[in-house]
Amino acid sequence: MMLGIAQMAVIYYLARKRGFPRNPIANLTLGVAFHIFMSAFWAIFMPLIILGGIISGIFTATEAAAVAVAYALLVGVLAYRNLSLKAFWDIIDRAARTSASVYLIVGFATIISWVLANERVPSELQALVQDMQLEPWMLLLLLNLFFLINGLWIGDSVQLLLFAPLFTPLLASMGVDPVHFGVIMVLNVMIGLMTPPYGLALYLGSTISGVPLGAIVRQSVPFLLSNLAVLLVVTYVPAVSLTLPRLFGFM
Protein backbone atom coordinates (compact mmCIF):
# COMPACT_ATOMS: atom_id res chain seq x y z
CA MET A 1 0.00 0.00 0.00
CA MET A 2 2.83 2.39 0.81
CA LEU A 3 4.51 1.68 -2.52
CA GLY A 4 1.21 2.26 -4.31
CA ILE A 5 0.53 5.54 -2.50
CA ALA A 6 4.08 6.78 -3.15
CA GLN A 7 3.84 6.00 -6.84
CA MET A 8 0.37 7.56 -7.10
CA ALA A 9 1.89 10.74 -5.63
CA VAL A 10 4.59 10.67 -8.31
CA ILE A 11 2.00 10.11 -11.04
CA TYR A 12 -0.15 12.97 -9.68
CA TYR A 13 2.84 15.33 -9.72
CA LEU A 14 3.88 14.31 -13.25
CA ALA A 15 0.29 14.53 -14.50
CA ARG A 16 -0.06 18.09 -13.19
CA LYS A 17 3.36 19.13 -14.47
CA ARG A 18 2.93 17.64 -17.96
CA GLY A 19 -0.77 18.27 -18.39
CA PHE A 20 -1.96 14.67 -18.71
CA PRO A 21 -5.68 14.37 -19.61
CA ARG A 22 -7.93 13.89 -16.61
CA ASN A 23 -10.41 11.60 -18.33
CA PRO A 24 -9.08 9.45 -21.18
CA ILE A 25 -12.58 8.02 -21.74
CA ALA A 26 -14.61 10.87 -23.18
CA ASN A 27 -18.06 9.39 -22.52
CA LEU A 28 -17.52 7.69 -19.18
CA THR A 29 -20.98 7.24 -17.74
CA LEU A 30 -22.17 5.01 -14.95
CA GLY A 31 -23.35 2.48 -17.52
CA VAL A 32 -19.97 2.44 -19.30
CA ALA A 33 -18.16 2.09 -15.96
CA PHE A 34 -20.43 -0.82 -15.02
CA HIS A 35 -19.77 -2.49 -18.39
CA ILE A 36 -16.00 -2.14 -17.88
CA PHE A 37 -16.28 -3.57 -14.39
CA MET A 38 -18.34 -6.55 -15.54
CA SER A 39 -15.94 -7.31 -18.42
CA ALA A 40 -13.08 -7.45 -15.89
CA PHE A 41 -15.08 -9.18 -13.15
CA TRP A 42 -13.78 -12.72 -13.68
CA ALA A 43 -10.17 -11.51 -13.72
CA ILE A 44 -10.68 -9.38 -10.60
CA PHE A 45 -12.26 -12.34 -8.82
CA MET A 46 -9.05 -14.40 -9.01
CA PRO A 47 -7.03 -12.54 -6.33
CA LEU A 48 -10.10 -12.58 -4.08
CA ILE A 49 -10.24 -16.38 -4.33
CA ILE A 50 -6.49 -16.74 -3.71
CA LEU A 51 -6.21 -14.30 -0.78
CA GLY A 52 -9.56 -15.29 0.70
CA GLY A 53 -8.68 -18.98 0.58
CA ILE A 54 -5.26 -18.44 2.19
CA ILE A 55 -6.47 -16.08 4.93
CA SER A 56 -9.49 -18.25 5.77
CA GLY A 57 -7.30 -21.37 5.90
CA ILE A 58 -9.16 -23.23 3.16
CA PHE A 59 -5.86 -23.91 1.36
CA THR A 60 -2.19 -23.11 1.70
CA ALA A 61 -0.24 -20.65 -0.45
CA THR A 62 1.10 -23.53 -2.56
CA GLU A 63 -2.37 -25.00 -3.04
CA ALA A 64 -3.61 -21.51 -3.93
CA ALA A 65 -1.34 -21.57 -6.98
CA ALA A 66 -3.03 -24.76 -8.22
CA VAL A 67 -6.48 -23.29 -7.55
CA ALA A 68 -5.51 -20.14 -9.46
CA VAL A 69 -4.37 -22.18 -12.46
CA ALA A 70 -7.59 -24.20 -12.52
CA TYR A 71 -9.66 -21.01 -12.18
CA ALA A 72 -7.70 -19.28 -14.97
CA LEU A 73 -8.29 -22.24 -17.28
CA LEU A 74 -12.03 -22.19 -16.62
CA VAL A 75 -12.26 -18.43 -17.10
CA GLY A 76 -10.16 -18.52 -20.27
CA VAL A 77 -12.25 -21.29 -21.82
CA LEU A 78 -15.76 -20.55 -20.55
CA ALA A 79 -15.91 -16.83 -19.67
CA TYR A 80 -13.57 -15.02 -22.06
CA ARG A 81 -13.37 -17.87 -24.62
CA ASN A 82 -9.90 -16.83 -25.81
CA LEU A 83 -7.88 -19.83 -24.65
CA SER A 84 -7.28 -22.08 -27.63
CA LEU A 85 -5.47 -25.41 -27.64
CA LYS A 86 -2.42 -23.79 -29.28
CA ALA A 87 -2.36 -20.99 -26.70
CA PHE A 88 -2.66 -23.57 -23.93
CA TRP A 89 0.33 -25.49 -25.32
CA ASP A 90 2.36 -22.26 -25.51
CA ILE A 91 1.51 -21.56 -21.87
CA ILE A 92 2.63 -25.05 -20.85
CA ASP A 93 5.87 -24.57 -22.78
CA ARG A 94 6.64 -21.22 -21.14
CA ALA A 95 5.74 -22.57 -17.71
CA ALA A 96 8.06 -25.56 -18.17
CA ARG A 97 10.95 -23.33 -19.27
CA THR A 98 10.38 -20.90 -16.39
CA SER A 99 10.13 -23.71 -13.85
CA ALA A 100 13.31 -25.31 -15.17
CA SER A 101 15.24 -22.03 -14.87
CA VAL A 102 13.93 -21.46 -11.34
CA TYR A 103 14.92 -24.98 -10.24
CA LEU A 104 18.39 -24.48 -11.71
CA ILE A 105 18.71 -21.31 -9.62
CA VAL A 106 17.42 -23.13 -6.54
CA GLY A 107 19.85 -26.00 -7.12
CA PHE A 108 22.95 -23.84 -7.48
CA ALA A 109 21.86 -21.54 -4.64
CA THR A 110 21.45 -24.59 -2.39
CA ILE A 111 25.01 -25.68 -3.18
CA ILE A 112 26.37 -22.20 -2.44
CA SER A 113 24.35 -22.02 0.79
CA TRP A 114 25.80 -25.40 1.84
CA VAL A 115 29.34 -24.15 1.15
CA LEU A 116 28.71 -20.95 3.15
CA ALA A 117 27.31 -22.94 6.07
CA ASN A 118 30.14 -25.50 5.92
CA GLU A 119 32.71 -22.70 6.00
CA ARG A 120 30.95 -21.13 9.01
CA VAL A 121 30.35 -17.87 7.16
CA PRO A 122 27.27 -16.89 9.27
CA SER A 123 29.33 -17.27 12.47
CA GLU A 124 32.19 -15.30 10.97
CA LEU A 125 29.79 -12.55 9.93
CA GLN A 126 28.31 -12.38 13.42
CA ALA A 127 31.80 -12.13 14.94
CA LEU A 128 32.75 -9.42 12.43
CA VAL A 129 29.66 -7.34 13.27
CA GLN A 130 30.37 -7.69 16.99
CA ASP A 131 34.01 -6.67 16.51
CA MET A 132 32.96 -3.61 14.51
CA GLN A 133 30.35 -2.80 17.20
CA LEU A 134 27.69 -2.03 14.61
CA GLU A 135 24.31 -0.90 15.84
CA PRO A 136 21.27 -2.61 14.26
CA TRP A 137 20.31 0.55 12.35
CA MET A 138 23.80 0.79 10.87
CA LEU A 139 23.78 -2.87 9.83
CA LEU A 140 20.33 -2.49 8.22
CA LEU A 141 21.57 0.53 6.26
CA LEU A 142 24.62 -1.41 5.04
CA LEU A 143 22.45 -4.40 4.09
CA ASN A 144 20.07 -2.14 2.14
CA LEU A 145 23.04 -0.81 0.16
CA PHE A 146 24.32 -4.37 -0.29
CA PHE A 147 20.99 -5.66 -1.64
CA LEU A 148 20.44 -2.63 -3.89
CA ILE A 149 23.91 -2.95 -5.43
CA ASN A 150 23.40 -6.69 -5.92
CA GLY A 151 20.06 -5.89 -7.57
CA LEU A 152 21.98 -4.26 -10.41
CA TRP A 153 23.25 -7.64 -11.57
CA ILE A 154 21.63 -10.45 -9.51
CA GLY A 155 18.04 -11.65 -9.83
CA ASP A 156 15.49 -11.46 -7.04
CA SER A 157 15.20 -15.23 -6.52
CA VAL A 158 18.97 -15.62 -6.26
CA GLN A 159 19.26 -12.87 -3.65
CA LEU A 160 16.48 -14.33 -1.53
CA LEU A 161 17.84 -17.88 -1.69
CA LEU A 162 21.45 -16.89 -1.03
CA PHE A 163 21.28 -14.10 1.50
CA ALA A 164 18.09 -14.63 3.53
CA PRO A 165 19.50 -17.73 5.34
CA LEU A 166 22.82 -15.93 5.74
CA PHE A 167 21.66 -12.68 7.36
CA THR A 168 18.43 -13.64 9.16
CA PRO A 169 20.15 -15.38 12.14
CA LEU A 170 22.60 -12.48 12.44
CA LEU A 171 19.88 -9.85 12.60
CA ALA A 172 17.72 -11.98 14.89
CA SER A 173 20.64 -12.14 17.34
CA MET A 174 20.68 -8.32 17.31
CA GLY A 175 16.97 -8.06 18.09
CA VAL A 176 15.61 -7.44 14.58
CA ASP A 177 12.39 -9.38 13.99
CA PRO A 178 12.72 -11.91 11.12
CA VAL A 179 9.39 -10.75 9.64
CA HIS A 180 10.64 -7.16 9.63
CA PHE A 181 13.88 -8.19 7.92
CA GLY A 182 11.94 -10.32 5.44
CA VAL A 183 9.84 -7.33 4.36
CA ILE A 184 12.98 -5.19 4.04
CA MET A 185 14.68 -7.81 1.87
CA VAL A 186 11.64 -8.34 -0.37
CA LEU A 187 11.38 -4.58 -0.93
CA ASN A 188 15.04 -4.45 -1.87
CA VAL A 189 14.79 -7.22 -4.46
CA MET A 190 11.61 -5.65 -5.85
CA ILE A 191 13.45 -2.37 -6.36
CA GLY A 192 16.21 -4.37 -8.05
CA LEU A 193 13.71 -5.32 -10.75
CA MET A 194 13.71 -1.70 -11.97
CA THR A 195 17.40 -0.86 -11.70
CA PRO A 196 19.56 -1.31 -14.80
CA PRO A 197 21.41 -3.10 -16.24
CA TYR A 198 19.66 -6.26 -14.96
CA GLY A 199 16.22 -4.78 -14.14
CA LEU A 200 13.79 -7.32 -15.58
CA ALA A 201 10.80 -5.01 -15.15
CA LEU A 202 12.48 -2.41 -17.37
CA TYR A 203 13.01 -4.93 -20.17
CA LEU A 204 9.46 -6.20 -19.78
CA GLY A 205 8.08 -2.66 -19.98
CA SER A 206 10.18 -1.96 -23.07
CA THR A 207 8.99 -5.16 -24.77
CA ILE A 208 5.31 -4.54 -24.06
CA SER A 209 5.28 -0.82 -24.89
CA GLY A 210 7.84 -0.75 -27.70
CA VAL A 211 9.57 2.21 -26.03
CA PRO A 212 13.40 2.14 -26.06
CA LEU A 213 14.96 0.91 -22.83
CA GLY A 214 16.95 4.12 -22.30
CA ALA A 215 13.79 6.25 -22.33
CA ILE A 216 12.08 3.96 -19.83
CA VAL A 217 15.09 4.09 -17.50
CA ARG A 218 15.08 7.90 -17.53
CA GLN A 219 11.35 8.11 -16.83
CA SER A 220 11.54 5.51 -14.04
CA VAL A 221 13.92 7.60 -11.89
CA PRO A 222 11.14 9.43 -9.92
CA PHE A 223 9.44 6.11 -9.20
CA LEU A 224 12.75 4.60 -8.09
CA LEU A 225 13.30 7.51 -5.68
CA SER A 226 9.80 7.08 -4.23
CA ASN A 227 10.47 3.36 -3.72
CA LEU A 228 13.72 4.16 -1.90
CA ALA A 229 11.85 6.56 0.39
CA VAL A 230 9.35 3.79 1.24
CA LEU A 231 12.26 1.39 1.86
CA LEU A 232 13.77 3.78 4.42
CA VAL A 233 10.43 4.11 6.23
CA VAL A 234 9.93 0.34 6.30
CA THR A 235 13.52 -0.20 7.48
CA TYR A 236 13.43 2.20 10.41
CA VAL A 237 9.75 1.98 11.45
CA PRO A 238 9.26 -1.73 12.33
CA ALA A 239 5.57 -1.16 13.13
CA VAL A 240 4.91 -0.78 9.39
CA SER A 241 5.82 -4.44 8.87
CA LEU A 242 4.73 -5.93 12.18
CA THR A 243 1.40 -4.27 13.09
CA LEU A 244 -0.84 -6.27 10.72
CA PRO A 245 0.68 -9.68 11.51
CA ARG A 246 0.22 -8.96 15.22
CA LEU A 247 -3.37 -7.81 14.72
CA PHE A 248 -4.25 -11.04 12.89
CA GLY A 249 -2.49 -13.18 15.50
CA PHE A 250 0.31 -14.41 13.22
CA MET A 251 3.01 -13.37 15.70
Number of C-alpha atoms within 10 A of each C-alpha: 6 15 16 12 12 17 18 14 14 15 15 13 12 13 13 11 9 9 9 12 9 9 8 8 10 7 9 11 10 9 9 12 13 12 12 11 12 12 13 12 11 16 16 12 11 17 13 11 14 20 15 14 17 16 12 9 10 12 16 14 15 9 13 19 13 12 17 15 12 12 17 17 15 14 17 17 14 11 14 13 11 11 18 11 10 9 11 13 12 12 13 12 12 12 12 12 12 12 12 12 12 13 12 12 15 16 13 14 19 14 12 14 18 13 12 15 14 10 11 11 14 18 14 11 14 17 13 12 16 12 9 9 11 13 11 15 12 11 15 19 13 12 16 21 13 12 23 22 14 18 25 18 15 18 18 21 14 18 18 18 18 19 14 16 14 18 16 18 17 18 17 13 10 16 10 17 16 16 16 18 21 15 17 24 23 17 21 26 24 18 23 26 22 24 22 17 15 17 21 16 16 20 20 13 15 17 12 8 10 9 12 13 15 12 10 16 18 9 10 14 13 14 19 17 15 19 21 18 15 17 21 14 15 19 22 15 12 17 14 14 18 16 11 12 12 11 9 9 7 8 10
